[in-house]
Amino acid sequence: MGCLVPPSRVMILFALVSEQPIGKFFVAAMVPAVLAISLYLTNIKLQLCVRPDYAPQVSAIDWRALRAAAVRCSVRWSAASAPGS
């Protein structure tokens, strides 16, 4: 999938060699990329409908703990990205 979704190095190189605007290549690459990604996700969904045992078992989510962890991460990130740190 990485070679379809911009910015692909090969796409940029081809645009430079062919002396074409890189922006047009990005726009042109979005339709096949979205199509490929949606087909890939549809395939996963269909496979899991047919064989639900392929999916991992998940336990209940503790939303309070998840929110607290997200707040801790955002505080650390804002402190690390502050000027002079």
N, C-alpha and C positions, 0 to 999 in steps of 0.2 A: 504494500500500500504506500509505503514511503516514496516510491519513485513516481507515483501518480499525483500525490498531493503537493502543491507548490510549497516552498521553493525547492524544486528538484535541481540538483547540480547539472545533470545532463541537459535539462531544459534550458537552463541559463546559458550553458556552453553552446548549445545549438542556436539559441537566439543571437548570441554574440557572433558566432561564425557566419550565420546567414544574414547578419546585419538587419535584424528585425527587432521591433520594440519588445522588451521583456514583458511588459504589462499585457500585451496581447496574448502571449503564451500562457501567462498566469490565468487569464480569463478563459482561454480555450481549454485549459487543463481542468477547470473546476467541474464541468459537466461529466466527463468520464470518471473523475475522482469520486464525485457524489454518487454516481451510478454504481461504481464498484463497491464503495463502502456500504451503500444500502443493500446491495445484493449479498454482500458478506454477512451483514447483520441479519438479513432475512433468512439466510441459510442457517445461521446459528439458532435463530428462533424456531425454525421448522425442525431442526435436529432435536432441540430440547422438548418440543411438543411430542415428537415421536418417541424419544427415549429420555424421559425426565431424570432417569438415574445417572445420566451423564453430567448433570449439574452438581456442583458441590453443595453439601448441606450447610445451611447457615443458621446460626442461632439468633435469638431475638436481639435487636439492636438497643443498646442503652444510649438513648438520644442525649441525655444530660451529660454523660461522660464524653460523648463525641463532641458536643458543643464546647465543653470545658477544654478539651484537647485542641480544638480549633482556635479558641480564644488564646490559649497559651502559645500556640504557633504564631498567631498574628502579632502578639505582643513581642515575641522574640524577633520576628521578621522586621517589624517596624523599628525596634531598637537597633538591629544590625544594619538597617539601611539608613539610619539617621546620619546626617552630616557630622563628621568629626568622630565617628565611632570606629 
